[in-house]
Each structure stands twice: as structure tokens, then as C-alpha cells.
């Protein structure tokens, strides 16, 4: 935590900010260790304050030992008090999280103060100030991500051999969720996706009462949370035997994934890595059926930086963890998606997922 705070304070000084108000759950957790669902961090060059309500003050004192805990209420007087006591004049806030109304309410409280120390205070919009720090994972973070990916792998490999025609998507999704929980998953990182047959053409289809039929392709996308870190895994299987069309599409998607995972290197942009896979699908004649980005970062959030997309300018450096998930989706037929979580190392990517893939 100390190294994270040191980096943040360095960035605050470079940005000319006296303080940063942090409201996003994941950023609070990353910097303080506090897992409560409500609260703010107020960080200056000399102070670390965690402001939360009476439900969480004891928890905060246990989890965030480097922070001074301040009891707050909904009236926001506490914020004006922090501004006054710190003497901060330029205060950054997380514009991607704090609403316009909240921003106005915070400013109003400052302006209502009669103290000279709260005059000429400026609230400065910031974006990705902390999430940029979160992109490069430490060895401890990668170890946790390896564990949560292994839980998801084992659940997938345990359940999929027992898939048979006649099961419903809902039944299969529940079996997968149960397996992840039984193996140590604390909660799901998102609702399990099971998309059979034509439903597979919908990348984020919600499982319903549709029954799996012989010959159906089945897209399974799932993930869980372990020690606050997320996994995200997709495999596509076939009920009984695949036909030639499925074989062709599956091989194309798998080849695209293999190329991206083999050729991605540190220093490449998200767009560069995206094109490694997209070019394979495009050259096979399926370019119009691959509509989403190749991947995204994974960590405290299941979708975070770096973005691996056709327009991404994110530079992928060693220690960054992200997904590689090409797909082809054909309306009326179905879809194929294969997804791994990988970590960029000095010479290329290392796969964190080991779940089995079909052999075509």
C-alpha cells in the first residue's frame, strides 16, 4: 500500500493538485485495503483520510491501518472540514464516478464555509488517476489472479464433460456457478453466460429455458471473485459432434487467439494486439462477424485498463493482465468465442487460464 500511495502522491504533485478525493470502490480498496461499500479517501501530500459512515468505521480502522478514519454523515459538512483543515486549494475528484449533482453539492458546502482557508478552492476533474496505477500488477496481485483463474478453469473442466442434450441454459449456468463457489469463488464477477445454438450469436446472452440440442454450439463465459480479484473465461463446446461449419469457425477463432497470444509483445498498443487476432478472422472471410474488441484488463474489476481494441492507444507493458477473446457471431446460426486471461511478461504473454479447449 505504501508504494501505491507514494506513486499517487508523486502524480498529484505532477498534476499540480493539493489533494485527491477518491470515491470509486475499487480505487478505495486498492489504496487503503478497505472493502466497505461506502466512503471516500481524501489524500494530500501529508494526510491519509478515510471518511465513512457509522456502519463501517470499525471495519475501516481494522482494514485501513495507515489512514485516519473520519465519521461522516450525508450532510457533507465533513468535506468542507477536510478542505479547511488541509488548506487544499486544488482538489481532484473522480469525474467518472461523482455525478454533477454531487459535485455541485460538494462545492456548495465549501462555499458555505466562512473560513478564509476555503476561499478560492477549485474542484478539478480527473479521469483514470488511480486506475492508471492499477494497470501494472505486482507479483502478489498476479498470484491471486492465478488462483482465481485456476478456480474458473477447474469449474469449467469439471462441468463441461457432463453437458448433454436436453439441459437448459439456466440449468447449465447454475451448475457452473455452483462449481466455482464450491472451489472457493466468493461471488461471481458477472452473471454466467450460457448461449446455445442461435443464442450464441448474442455475445452477452442471458441464460434462459432454451434446451441444448445435439449439434448445438454452446458459448460459456464465466468468472468469479477471489480475494477481491476477478477472473473471466470463455470456452465454446459442441453438444455431441461438431459439423464442418462449426469446425471451420472454431478453428478460425482459435487460430486468431493463438496468433495474438504468441506474437503480442511489451510496448505494443492495445490496437496492435487487437489487429493480430482480427487480421486472422478478417482474412478467413469472417471480419464482419467479429464486432467487439479483442480484450480488456482484468483485476479488481472484471473490465478495466488496458483496453485491447482497434482504437486503443494503451501501451501494454510487463505486469499488465488482460483478456484475449476473439469471437465470430453469425445471426441465425450461433457463435464461437474463446477467452484466456494473460499477463504480459518481458518477452511475451503468459497464460493464466489453463482450461481445456476443443481439438479440431
C-alpha positions in Angstrom: 0.0 0.0 0.0 2.8 2.4 0.9 4.3 2.2 -2.6 0.9 2.9 -4.2 0.4 5.9 -2.0 3.9 7.2 -2.9 3.2 6.8 -6.6 -0.1 8.6 -6.2 1.4 11.5 -4.3 4.1 11.9 -7.0 1.4 12.0 -9.7 -0.6 14.6 -7.6 2.4 16.8 -7.4 3.0 16.5 -11.2 -0.6 17.4 -11.9 -0.5 20.4 -9.6 -3.1 19.0 -7.2 -3.1 19.6 -3.5 -5.5 16.7 -2.7 -7.5 13.9 -4.4 -11.0 12.8 -3.4 -11.5 9.1 -4.2 -15.0 7.7 -4.4 -14.7 4.6 -6.6 -14.9 1.4 -4.7 -12.0 -0.4 -6.5 -9.8 2.7 -6.1 -10.6 3.0 -2.4 -9.8 -0.7 -2.0 -6.6 -0.5 -4.0 -5.1 2.3 -1.9 -6.4 1.6 1.5 -7.5 -2.1 1.8 -11.0 -1.0 2.9 -13.7 -3.3 1.5 -16.8 -1.4 2.7 -19.3 -0.3 0.1 -19.4 3.4 1.2 -16.8 6.0 1.8 -14.2 8.4 0.4 -10.5 8.7 0.6 -9.0 12.2 0.9 -5.3 12.1 0.2 -2.8 15.0 0.4 1.0 15.1 0.4 0.9 14.6 4.2 -2.5 13.2 5.1 -4.4 9.9 4.5 -8.0 10.1 5.5 -10.8 7.6 5.1 -14.2 9.1 5.5 -17.1 6.7 6.0 -20.4 6.4 8.0 -21.1 4.6 11.3 -21.7 1.2 9.6 -18.1 1.0 8.6 -15.9 2.9 10.9 -14.8 -0.1 13.0 -14.2 -2.1 9.8 -12.2 0.7 8.3 -10.0 1.0 11.4 -9.1 -2.7 11.1 -8.5 -2.8 7.3 -7.1 0.7 6.6 -4.5 1.0 9.3 -2.5 3.7 7.5 -5.5 6.0 7.3 -7.1 8.3 9.8 -10.8 7.3 10.0 -13.4 10.1 10.0 -17.0 9.6 10.8 -19.3 11.3 8.2 -23.0 11.9 7.5 -25.0 12.6 4.4 -24.9 16.4 5.1 -21.3 16.7 3.5 -20.2 19.1 6.3 -17.3 16.7 6.8 -15.9 17.5 3.3 -15.7 21.3 4.0 -14.0 20.4 7.3 -11.4 18.4 5.5 -10.7 21.1 2.9 -10.3 23.7 5.7 -8.1 21.6 7.9 -5.8 20.6 5.0 -5.6 24.0 3.4 -6.0 22.4 0.0 -6.9 24.8 -2.9 -6.9 22.4 -5.9 -8.7 19.2 -5.2 -9.1 16.5 -7.8 -12.2 14.3 -7.9 -13.1 11.2 -9.9 -15.3 12.6 -12.7 -16.1 9.2 -14.0 -17.8 8.4 -10.6 -19.0 11.6 -9.0 -22.2 12.9 -10.5 -22.8 16.5 -11.5 -25.2 16.9 -8.6 -22.7 15.5 -6.1 -20.0 17.8 -7.5 -22.3 20.8 -7.1 -23.2 19.8 -3.5 -19.5 19.4 -2.5 -18.7 22.9 -4.0 -21.8 24.3 -2.2 -20.5 23.1 1.2 -17.1 24.6 0.6 -18.6 27.9 -0.4 -20.9 28.0 2.6 -17.9 27.9 4.9 -16.8 31.2 6.5 -13.2 30.2 6.7 -10.5 32.0 4.8 -8.9 28.6 4.1 -11.9 27.5 2.0 -11.9 30.6 -0.3 -10.8 30.1 -3.9 -10.9 26.3 -3.7 -11.1 24.6 -7.1 -12.5 21.2 -7.8 -10.6 19.6 -10.7 -12.0 16.9 -12.8 -9.7 13.8 -13.1 -10.1 10.6 -15.0 -8.2 7.3 -14.6 -5.9 8.9 -12.0 -5.8 5.8 -9.8 -6.9 3.2 -12.4 -3.8 4.0 -14.4 -1.7 2.9 -11.4 -3.7 -0.3 -11.2 -2.8 -1.4 -14.7 0.6 -2.9 -13.8 0.1 -5.7 -11.3 2.5 -6.7 -8.5 3.7 -10.3 -8.1 1.2 -10.6 -5.2 -1.6 -9.5 -7.4 -0.6 -11.9 -10.1 -0.5 -14.7 -7.6 -4.1 -14.0 -6.6 -5.2 -13.7 -10.3 -3.5 -17.1 -11.0 -5.6 -18.6 -8.1 -8.9 -17.1 -9.2 -8.3 -18.2 -12.8 -7.5 -21.7 -11.6 -10.8 -21.8 -9.8 -12.6 -20.9 -13.0 -10.6 -23.4 -15.1 -11.3 -26.3 -12.7 -15.0 -25.4 -12.6 -15.2 -25.3 -16.4 -13.3 -28.6 -16.9 -15.4 -30.3 -14.2 -18.8 -29.3 -15.6 -18.4 -29.3 -19.4 -17.8 -33.1 -19.8 -21.3 -33.7 -18.4 -23.2 -31.4 -20.8 -25.9 -33.3 -22.7 -28.8 -32.5 -25.0 -31.9 -31.6 -23.1 -30.3 -29.5 -20.4 -31.4 -25.9 -20.3 -29.1 -22.9 -20.4 -30.3 -21.9 -16.9 -29.5 -25.4 -15.5 -26.0 -25.3 -17.0 -25.3 -21.8 -15.8 -26.3 -22.8 -12.2 -24.0 -25.9 -12.3 -21.1 -23.7 -13.4 -21.8 -21.1 -10.6 -22.1 -23.8 -8.0 -18.8 -25.3 -9.1 -17.0 -22.0 -8.9 -18.4 -21.4 -5.4 -17.5 -24.9 -4.2 -13.9 -24.4 -5.4 -13.5 -21.1 -3.4 -15.1 -18.4 -5.6 -16.5 -15.8 -3.2 -19.0 -14.4 -5.7 -19.5 -14.2 -9.5 -17.6 -11.4 -11.3 -20.6 -11.2 -13.6 -23.6 -13.3 -14.4 -22.7 -16.6 -16.1 -23.4 -16.6 -19.8 -24.6 -19.8 -21.5 -25.7 -19.3 -25.1 -26.7 -22.4 -27.1 -27.3 -22.6 -30.8 -28.6 -19.4 -32.3 -28.4 -17.7 -28.9 -24.6 -17.8 -29.3 -24.8 -15.0 -31.9 -25.6 -12.7 -28.9 -22.3 -12.1 -27.2 -23.9 -11.3 -23.8 -27.0 -13.5 -24.0 -28.7 -14.2 -20.7 -29.3 -17.9 -20.0 -32.9 -18.9 -20.4 -35.1 -22.0 -20.6 -33.7 -22.9 -24.1 -32.8 -26.5 -24.3 -29.4 -27.6 -25.6 -29.8 -29.8 -28.7 -27.5 -32.2 -30.4 -25.1 -30.4 -32.7 -25.5 -27.0 -30.9 -22.5 -24.9 -30.3 -22.6 -23.6 -26.7 -20.7 -20.4 -25.7 -19.9 -20.3 -21.9 -18.5 -17.1 -20.5 -18.0 -17.0 -16.7 -15.8 -15.7 -13.9 -15.7 -15.4 -10.1 -14.0 -13.3 -7.5 -11.3 -14.4 -5.0 -9.7 -12.0 -2.5 -11.3 -9.1 -4.5 -9.8 -10.1 -7.8 -11.8 -11.2 -10.9 -11.5 -14.0 -13.4 -13.0 -14.1 -16.9 -13.0 -17.2 -19.0 -14.9 -18.3 -22.2 -15.0 -21.6 -23.9 -17.2 -22.9 -26.7 -18.2 -26.5 -26.9 -20.5 -28.6 -29.0 -23.2 -30.9 -27.8 -22.2 -34.3 -29.3 -20.4 -34.0 -32.6 -19.4 -30.8 -34.5 -20.3 -30.2 -38.1 -18.0 -28.8 -40.8 -19.2 -25.3 -40.4 -18.6 -25.3 -36.7 -15.1 -26.8 -37.2 -14.2 -24.1 -39.7 -15.4 -21.2 -37.5 -13.9 -22.7 -34.3 -10.5 -23.2 -36.0 -10.5 -19.6 -37.3 -11.2 -18.2 -33.8 -8.7 -20.5 -32.1 -6.0 -19.5 -34.8 -6.7 -15.9 -34.1 -6.3 -16.3 -30.4 -3.1 -18.3 -30.8 -1.6 -15.7 -33.1 -2.3 -12.9 -30.6 -1.0 -14.8 -27.7 2.1 -15.9 -29.5 3.0 -12.5 -31.1 1.9 -9.9 -28.5 5.0 -8.2 -27.0 5.5 -5.5 -24.4 5.4 -2.0 -25.9 2.7 -2.8 -28.4 -0.5 -0.8 -28.2 -3.9 -2.3 -27.5 -4.8 -1.7 -31.1 -1.6 -3.5 -32.3 -2.5 -6.6 -30.3 -6.2 -6.4 -31.4 -5.1 -6.5 -35.0 -3.0 -9.6 -34.6 -6.2 -11.6 -34.0 -8.6 -9.5 -36.1 -6.5 -10.0 -39.2 -6.8 -13.7 -39.0 -10.6 -13.5 -38.8 -10.8 -10.9 -41.5 -8.6 -12.9 -43.9 -10.8 -16.0 -43.3 -13.8 -14.0 -44.5 -15.5 -13.5 -41.1 -14.4 -9.9 -40.4 -17.9 -8.5 -40.3 -18.9 -11.1 -37.7 -16.3 -10.0 -35.1 -17.8 -6.9 -33.7 -16.3 -6.4 -30.3 -12.8 -5.6 -29.0 -10.2 -8.4 -28.5 -9.8 -7.9 -24.8 -9.7 -5.8 -21.7 -7.7 -5.6 -18.5 -8.7 -7.7 -15.5 -8.1 -7.1 -11.8 -10.2 -5.6 -9.1 -12.7 -5.0 -11.9 -13.6 -7.6 -14.5 -13.3 -4.9 -17.1 -10.5 -2.3 -16.6 -7.5 -0.9 -18.4 -5.6 -1.7 -20.5 -8.1 -1.8 -23.4 -7.2 -4.2 -26.2 -9.3 -2.8 -29.0 -9.0 -1.5 -32.6 -8.8 2.1 -31.3 -6.9 1.6 -28.1 -3.8 3.7 -27.5 -3.0 2.0 -24.2 0.6 0.7 -24.3 0.8 -2.8 -22.9 3.8 -3.2 -20.5 5.1 -6.1 -18.4 2.8 -6.8 -15.5 -0.4 -5.9 -17.2 -3.1 -8.5 -17.1 -5.7 -8.7 -19.9 -8.0 -11.0 -21.9 -7.6 -12.3 -25.4 -11.1 -13.2 -26.6 -11.7 -13.3 -30.3 -15.2 -14.3 -31.5 -17.4 -14.9 -34.5 -21.1 -14.4 -34.2 -23.5 -15.3 -37.1 -27.2 -14.4 -36.7 -29.4 -17.4 -37.0 -26.6 -19.9 -36.6 -24.7 -19.1 -33.3 -21.3 -18.1 -32.2 -17.8 -19.1 -31.1 -15.7 -17.2 -28.6 -12.6 -18.4 -26.8 -11.1 -16.3 -24.0 -8.0 -16.5 -21.8 -6.6 -14.2 -19.2 -2.9 -13.5 -19.8 -0.2 -11.5 -18.2 2.4 -9.6 -20.2 5.9 -10.6 -19.3 9.2 -9.2 -20.6 9.3 -11.5 -23.7 5.6 -12.0 -24.3 2.4 -13.2 -22.7 1.9 -15.9 -20.1 -1.5 -17.7 -20.0 -3.2 -17.6 -16.6 -6.0 -19.8 -17.8 -5.4 -23.5 -18.5 -9.0 -24.8 -19.1 -9.2 -27.3 -22.0 -10.0 -26.2 -25.5 -11.6 -28.3 -28.2 -9.2 -30.0 -30.6 -10.3 -29.5 -34.2 
